[in-house]
Amino acid sequence: QLQLVESGGGLAQPGGSLRLSCTITGPNFGYYGLGWFRQAPGKEREGISCTNSVDGSSYYADAVKGRFTASRDNVKNMAYLEMNDLKPEDSGVYFCAAAGSGYMCYGRPTVAPYDHWGHGTQVTVSS
Protein backbone atom coordinates (compact mmCIF):
# COMPACT_ATOMS: atom_id res chain seq x y z
CA GLN A 1 0.00 0.00 0.00
CA LEU A 2 1.44 3.35 -1.04
CA GLN A 3 1.23 6.51 1.04
CA LEU A 4 1.72 9.92 -0.54
CA VAL A 5 2.40 13.26 1.15
CA GLU A 6 2.52 16.54 -0.74
CA SER A 7 4.52 19.59 0.32
CA GLY A 8 5.74 22.87 -1.10
CA GLY A 9 2.47 24.72 -1.53
CA GLY A 10 1.99 28.29 -0.44
CA LEU A 11 1.38 31.79 -1.67
CA ALA A 12 2.92 33.00 -4.91
CA GLN A 13 2.53 36.15 -6.95
CA PRO A 14 1.33 36.01 -10.53
CA GLY A 15 4.30 35.17 -12.70
CA GLY A 16 6.04 33.49 -9.80
CA SER A 17 7.11 29.91 -9.25
CA LEU A 18 6.57 27.10 -6.80
CA ARG A 19 7.90 23.57 -6.61
CA LEU A 20 5.67 20.89 -5.18
CA SER A 21 7.08 17.66 -3.82
CA CYS A 22 5.40 14.33 -3.23
CA THR A 23 6.99 11.87 -0.84
CA ILE A 24 5.93 8.31 -1.50
CA THR A 25 6.34 5.38 0.87
CA GLY A 26 5.51 1.79 0.11
CA PRO A 27 6.74 -1.06 -2.02
CA ASN A 28 7.49 -1.01 -5.74
CA PHE A 29 6.93 2.71 -6.18
CA GLY A 30 8.85 2.64 -9.44
CA TYR A 31 6.16 0.57 -11.14
CA TYR A 32 3.31 3.00 -10.49
CA GLY A 33 2.11 5.73 -12.78
CA LEU A 34 2.07 9.13 -11.07
CA GLY A 35 -0.32 11.99 -11.54
CA TRP A 36 -0.79 15.53 -10.31
CA PHE A 37 -4.27 16.95 -9.87
CA ARG A 38 -5.74 20.14 -8.52
CA GLN A 39 -9.09 21.22 -7.18
CA ALA A 40 -10.35 24.77 -6.88
CA PRO A 41 -13.23 25.66 -4.54
CA GLY A 42 -16.54 24.61 -6.03
CA LYS A 43 -14.90 22.82 -8.95
CA GLU A 44 -14.18 19.23 -9.78
CA ARG A 45 -10.73 17.75 -9.36
CA GLU A 46 -8.84 18.09 -12.62
CA GLY A 47 -5.80 16.33 -13.98
CA ILE A 48 -2.67 18.43 -14.46
CA SER A 49 -0.02 15.97 -15.49
CA CYS A 50 0.92 12.31 -15.46
CA THR A 51 4.30 10.62 -15.58
CA ASN A 52 4.75 7.05 -16.67
CA SER A 53 6.89 4.52 -14.86
CA VAL A 54 8.15 2.64 -17.92
CA ASP A 55 9.82 5.45 -19.82
CA GLY A 56 9.32 8.54 -17.65
CA SER A 57 7.19 10.22 -20.31
CA SER A 58 4.90 12.99 -19.09
CA TYR A 59 1.69 14.51 -20.36
CA TYR A 60 0.08 17.80 -19.39
CA ALA A 61 -3.23 19.57 -19.44
CA ASP A 62 -3.32 22.35 -22.02
CA ALA A 63 -3.79 24.95 -19.30
CA VAL A 64 -0.36 24.23 -17.82
CA LYS A 65 1.60 23.02 -20.82
CA GLY A 66 4.85 24.93 -21.17
CA ARG A 67 4.65 26.27 -17.63
CA PHE A 68 4.59 23.16 -15.44
CA THR A 69 7.07 20.29 -15.43
CA ALA A 70 6.48 16.98 -13.68
CA SER A 71 9.28 14.62 -12.75
CA ARG A 72 9.93 11.60 -10.59
CA ASP A 73 12.92 10.12 -8.80
CA ASN A 74 12.39 6.39 -8.39
CA VAL A 75 15.50 6.06 -6.21
CA LYS A 76 14.39 8.67 -3.69
CA ASN A 77 10.69 7.74 -3.99
CA MET A 78 9.82 11.33 -4.81
CA ALA A 79 7.75 13.15 -7.39
CA TYR A 80 7.90 16.84 -8.21
CA LEU A 81 5.82 19.45 -9.96
CA GLU A 82 7.73 22.57 -11.00
CA MET A 83 5.28 25.39 -11.60
CA ASN A 84 6.40 28.56 -13.38
CA ASP A 85 4.63 31.66 -14.63
CA LEU A 86 1.84 31.03 -12.15
CA LYS A 87 -1.57 32.57 -12.74
CA PRO A 88 -4.43 33.24 -10.31
CA GLU A 89 -6.42 30.47 -11.99
CA ASP A 90 -3.73 28.00 -10.90
CA SER A 91 -4.90 28.39 -7.30
CA GLY A 92 -6.30 25.33 -5.61
CA VAL A 93 -5.41 22.26 -3.62
CA TYR A 94 -2.84 20.15 -5.44
CA PHE A 95 -2.75 16.39 -5.06
CA CYS A 96 -0.29 13.76 -6.14
CA ALA A 97 -1.65 10.32 -6.89
CA ALA A 98 -0.44 6.90 -7.97
CA ALA A 99 -2.12 4.51 -10.38
CA GLY A 100 -1.78 0.74 -10.47
CA SER A 101 1.47 -0.99 -11.26
CA GLY A 102 2.35 -0.61 -14.92
CA TYR A 103 -0.39 1.94 -15.65
CA MET A 104 0.39 4.11 -18.66
CA CYS A 105 -1.15 7.50 -19.39
CA TYR A 106 -1.23 8.97 -22.87
CA GLY A 107 -2.73 12.38 -22.22
CA ARG A 108 -4.26 14.55 -19.55
CA PRO A 109 -4.92 12.26 -16.58
CA THR A 110 -8.37 11.46 -15.28
CA VAL A 111 -9.18 10.66 -11.68
CA ALA A 112 -10.49 7.12 -12.09
CA PRO A 113 -7.27 5.12 -12.64
CA TYR A 114 -5.56 6.61 -9.57
CA ASP A 115 -6.22 4.72 -6.37
CA HIS A 116 -3.58 6.15 -4.03
CA TRP A 117 -3.87 9.81 -3.07
CA GLY A 118 -2.17 12.32 -0.86
CA HIS A 119 -4.08 14.81 1.26
CA GLY A 120 -3.11 17.78 -0.88
CA THR A 121 -1.23 21.05 -0.50
CA GLN A 122 -2.74 24.50 -0.98
CA VAL A 123 -1.44 26.76 -3.73
CA THR A 124 -2.63 30.36 -3.83
CA VAL A 125 -1.60 32.71 -6.60
CA SER A 126 -2.44 36.28 -5.77
CA SER A 127 -0.90 39.73 -5.74
PAZAPA-4460 file (N, C-alpha, C; in steps of 0.05 Angstrom, whole numbers, plus 32768, in hexadecimal, padded with zeros to 4 digits):
% residues 127
    n_x    n_y    n_z   ca_x   ca_y   ca_z    c_x    c_y    c_z   seq   type   mol
   8011   7FE8   8000   8000   8000   8000   8012   8019   8000     1      Q     A
   800D   802A   7FED   801D   8043   7FEB   8010   8059   7FFC     2      L     A
   8021   806A   8007   8019   8082   8015   8027   809A   8008     3      Q     A
   8018   80AF   8003   8022   80C6   7FF5   801E   80DF   8006     4      L     A
   8032   80F0   8008   8030   8109   8017   803B   8120   8006     5      V     A
   802A   8134   8001   8032   814B   7FF1   803E   8161   8003     6      E     A
   8050   8171   7FF8   805A   8188   8006   8063   819D   7FF2     7      S     A
   8068   81B5   7FFB   8073   81C9   7FEA   805E   81DE   7FE1     8      G     A
   8045   81DA   7FE9   8031   81EE   7FE1   8035   8208   7FF1     9      G     A
   8026   821C   7FEA   8028   8236   7FF7   801D   824C   7FE6    10      G     A
   8025   8264   7FED   801C   827C   7FDF   8031   8285   7FCB    11      L     A
   8028   828A   7FB2   803A   8294   7F9E   802D   82AB   7F8F    12      A     A
   803D   82BD   7F85   8033   82D3   7F75   802F   82CA   7F58    13      Q     A
   801D   82D6   7F4A   801B   82D0   7F2D   8035   82D3   7F1F    14      P     A
   803C   82C0   7F0F   8056   82BF   7F02   806C   82B2   7F12    15      G     A
   8065   82AB   7F2B   8079   829E   7F3C   807A   8280   7F38    16      G     A
   8089   8273   7F49   808E   8256   7F47   808B   8248   7F62    17      S     A
   8084   822F   7F61   8083   821E   7F78   808C   8202   7F6F    18      L     A
   8097   81F3   7F81   809E   81D7   7F7C   8091   81C6   7F90    19      R     A
   807F   81B5   7F87   8071   81A2   7F98   8081   8188   7F99    20      L     A
   8081   817B   7FB0   808E   8161   7FB4   8079   814D   7FBD    21      S     A
   807D   8134   7FB6   806C   811F   7FBF   807E   8109   7FC9    22      C     A
   807C   8103   7FE3   808C   80ED   7FEF   807B   80D4   7FF0    23      T     A
   8086   80BF   7FE4   8077   80A6   7FE2   8084   8091   7FF3    24      I     A
   8075   8083   8003   807F   806C   8011   806E   8053   800A    25      T     A
   807C   803C   800A   806E   8024   8002   807E   8015   7FEE    26      G     A
   8077   7FFC   7FE9   8087   7FEB   7FD8   8082   7FF1   7FBA    27      P     A
   8098   7FEC   7FAA   8096   7FEC   7F8D   808C   8006   7F82    28      N     A
   8093   801C   7F8E   808B   8036   7F84   8091   803A   7F67    29      F     A
   80A8   8030   7F5E   80B1   8035   7F43   809F   802A   7F2E    30      G     A
   808D   8018   7F35   807B   800B   7F21   8061   801B   7F1E    31      Y     A
   805C   802E   7F2F   8042   803C   7F2E   8043   8055   7F1C    32      Y     A
   802D   8059   7F0E   802A   8073   7F00   8024   8089   7F14    33      G     A
   802E   80A0   7F10   8029   80B7   7F23   801A   80CD   7F15    34      L     A
   8009   80DA   7F24   7FFA   80F0   7F19   7FF9   8107   7F2D    35      G     A
   7FF5   811F   7F22   7FF0   8137   7F32   7FD5   8142   7F2A    36      W     A
   7FC6   8149   7F3E   7FAB   8153   7F3B   7FA7   816C   7F4B    37      F     A
   7F93   817C   7F45   7F8D   8193   7F56   7F6F   8196   7F57    38      R     A
   7F67   81A4   7F6C   7F4A   81A8   7F70   7F46   81C4   7F7C    39      Q     A
   7F38   81D5   7F6D   7F31   81EF   7F76   7F16   81EE   7F85    40      A     A
   7F11   8201   7F97   7EF7   8201   7FA5   7EE0   8200   7F92    41      P     A
   7ECD   81EE   7F97   7EB5   81EC   7F87   7EB9   81DF   7F6C    42      G     A
   7ED1   81D5   7F67   7ED6   81C8   7F4D   7EDE   81AB   7F51    43      K     A
   7EDC   819C   7F3B   7EE4   8181   7F3C   7F03   817F   7F3C    44      E     A
   7F0D   8168   7F46   7F29   8163   7F45   7F32   815F   7F28    45      R     A
   7F47   816C   7F1F   7F4F   816A   7F04   7F6C   8160   7F02    46      E     A
   7F71   8151   7EED   7F8C   8147   7EE8   7F9E   815C   7EDD    47      G     A
   7FB7   815D   7EE8   7FCB   8171   7EDF   7FE0   8163   7ECE    48      I     A
   7FEB   814D   7ED8   8000   813F   7ECA   8001   8123   7ED3    49      S     A
   800D   8112   7EC3   8012   80F6   7ECB   802E   80EF   7EC1    50      C     A
   803B   80DE   7ECF   8056   80D4   7EC8   8057   80B6   7ECA    51      T     A
   805F   80AA   7EB4   805F   808D   7EB3   8078   8080   7EBF    52      N     A
   8074   8068   7EC9   808A   805A   7ED7   809D   804E   7EC3    53      S     A
   8093   8044   7EAC   80A3   8035   7E9A   80B9   8046   7E8D    54      V     A
   80B1   805D   7E83   80C4   806D   7E74   80C7   808A   7E7E    55      D     A
   80B9   8090   7E93   80BA   80AB   7E9F   80AD   80C0   7E8F    56      G     A
   809E   80B9   7E7A   8090   80CC   7E6A   807A   80DA   7E7A    57      S     A
   8076   80F4   7E74   8062   8104   7E82   804F   8111   7E6F    58      S     A
   8036   8115   7E78   8022   8122   7E69   8015   8138   7E7A    59      Y     A
   800B   814D   7E6D   8002   8164   7E7C   7FE7   816E   7E72    60      Y     A
   7FD7   8179   7E84   7FBF   8187   7E7B   7FC8   81A0   7E6B    61      A     A
   7FB7   81A8   7E58   7FBE   81BF   7E48   7FC2   81D8   7E58    62      D     A
   7FB3   81DB   7E6E   7FB4   81F3   7E7E   7FCF   81F7   7E8B    63      A     A
   7FDF   81E2   7E8E   7FF9   81E5   7E9C   8010   81DE   7E8A    64      V     A
   800B   81D5   7E72   8020   81CC   7E60   8033   81E4   7E5A    65      K     A
   804D   81DE   7E5C   8061   81F3   7E59   8068   8202   7E72    66      G     A
   8058   81FF   7E86   805D   820D   7E9F   8063   81FA   7EB6    67      R     A
   8058   81E3   7EB6   805C   81CF   7ECB   806D   81B8   7EC1    68      F     A
   807D   81AD   7ED2   808D   8196   7ECB   808C   8181   7EE2    69      T     A
   8083   8169   7EDB   8082   8154   7EEE   809A   8141   7EEB    70      A     A
   80A3   8137   7F02   80BA   8124   7F01   80B7   8111   7F18    71      S     A
   80C7   80FC   7F17   80C7   80E8   7F2C   80E3   80DE   7F30    72      R     A
   80E9   80D6   7F49   8102   80CA   7F50   80FC   80B0   7F5D    73      D     A
   80FF   809A   7F4E   80F8   8080   7F58   810B   8075   7F6D    74      N     A
   8123   8081   7F6F   8136   8079   7F84   812F   8086   7F9E    75      V     A
   8127   809F   7F9E   8120   80AD   7FB6   8102   80AA   7FBD    76      K     A
   80F3   809D   7FAC   80D6   809B   7FB0   80C9   80B6   7FB3    77      N     A
   80CF   80C7   7FA0   80C4   80E3   7FA0   80B9   80E9   7F85    78      M     A
   80A6   80FB   7F85   809B   8107   7F6C   809A   8125   7F70    79      A     A
   809C   8134   7F5A   809E   8151   7F5C   808C   815D   7F46    80      Y     A
   8083   8175   7F4C   8074   8185   7F39   8080   81A1   7F3A    81      L     A
   808F   81A8   7F26   809B   81C3   7F24   8086   81D5   7F16    82      E     A
   807E   81EA   7F23   806A   81FC   7F18   8075   8218   7F14    83      M     A
   8075   8221   7EFB   8080   823B   7EF4   806A   824C   7EE8    84      N     A
   806F   8266   7EE7   805D   8279   7EDB   8040   8275   7EE6    85      D     A
   803E   8273   7F00   8025   826D   7F0D   8010   8282   7F08    86      L     A
   7FF7   827A   7F06   7FE1   828B   7F01   7FCC   8288   7F18    87      K     A
   7FBC   829C   7F1D   7FA7   8299   7F32   7F96   8280   7F2E    88      P     A
   7F90   8279   7F15   7F80   8261   7F10   7F8E   8247   7F16    89      E     A
   7FA7   8248   7F1D   7FB5   8230   7F26   7FB0   822A   7F44    90      D     A
   7FA3   823C   7F51   7F9E   8238   7F6E   7F8C   821F   7F73    91      S     A
   7F92   8212   7F88   7F82   81FB   7F90   7F92   81E8   7FA1    92      G     A
   7F86   81D2   7FA9   7F94   81BD   7FB8   7F9F   81AA   7FA3    93      V     A
   7FB9   81A5   7FA6   7FC7   8193   7F93   7FCC   8178   7FA0    94      Y     A
   7FC7   8163   7F91   7FC9   8148   7F9B   7FDC   8138   7F89    95      F     A
   7FEC   8127   7F95   7FFA   8113   7F85   7FEC   80F9   7F89    96      C     A
   7FED   80E8   7F75   7FDF   80CE   7F76   7FEF   80B9   7F67    97      A     A
   7FEA   80A0   7F6E   7FF7   808A   7F61   7FE2   8077   7F56    98      A     A
   7FE7   806E   7F3D   7FD6   805A   7F30   7FE3   803F   7F32    99      A     A
   7FD4   802A   7F2B   7FDC   800F   7F2F   7FF6   8009   7F20   100      G     A
   8004   7FF4   7F2A   801D   7FEC   7F1F   801C   7FE8   7F01   101      S     A
   802E   7FF6   7EF3   802F   7FF4   7ED6   801C   8005   7EC6   102      G     A
   800C   8015   7ED5   7FF8   8027   7EC7   8007   803B   7EB6   103      Y     A
   7FFC   803F   7E9D   8008   8052   7E8B   7FF3   8067   7E84   104      M     A
   7FFA   8081   7E85   7FE9   8096   7E7C   7FF3   80A0   7E61   105      C     A
   7FE0   80AA   7E51   7FE7   80B3   7E37   7FDD   80CF   7E31   106      Y     A
   7FD4   80DD   7E46   7FC9   80F8   7E44   7FC3   8102   7E5F   107      G     A
   7FB3   8117   7E5F   7FAB   8123   7E79   7F9F   810E   7E8B   108      R     A
   7FA8   810B   7EA4   7F9E   80F5   7EB4   7F81   80FA   7EBE   109      P     A
   7F73   80E4   7EC2   7F59   80E5   7ECE   7F5B   80D8   7EEA   110      T     A
   7F48   80DE   7EFB   7F48   80D5   7F16   7F47   80B7   7F19   111      V     A
   7F36   80AA   7F09   7F2E   808E   7F0E   7F45   807B   7F11   112      A     A
   7F5A   807B   7F01   7F6F   8066   7F03   7F80   8069   7F1C   113      P     A
   7F7F   807F   7F2A   7F91   8084   7F41   7F84   807C   7F5B   114      Y     A
   7F90   8069   7F69   7F84   805E   7F81   7F94   8063   7F9A   115      D     A
   7FA9   8073   7F98   7FB8   807B   7FAF   7FBC   8099   7FAE   116      H     A
   7FB3   80A7   7FC3   7FB3   80C4   7FC3   7FBF   80D0   7FDB   117      W     A
   7FCC   80E7   7FD8   7FD5   80F6   7FEF   7FBE   8108   7FF8   118      G     A
   7FC3   8117   800E   7FAE   8128   8019   7FAE   8144   800D   119      H     A
   7FC2   814A   7FFD   7FC2   8164   7FEE   7FD1   817A   7FFC   120      G     A
   7FDA   818D   7FEC   7FE7   81A5   7FF6   7FDB   81BD   7FE8   121      T     A
   7FD7   81D2   7FF7   7FC9   81EA   7FEC   7FDD   81FC   7FDD   122      Q     A
   7FD4   8204   7FC5   7FE3   8217   7FB5   7FD1   822F   7FB1   123      V     A
   7FDB   8247   7FB8   7FCB   825F   7FB3   7FDD   8273   7FA3   124      T     A
   7FD2   827B   7F8D   7FE0   828E   7F7C   7FD1   82A9   7F7D   125      V     A
   7FDD   82BC   7F89   7FCF   82D6   7F8D   7FE4   82EC   7F91   126      S     A
   7FDD   8304   7F88   7FEE   831B   7F8D   7FE6   8329   7FA7   127      S     A
***
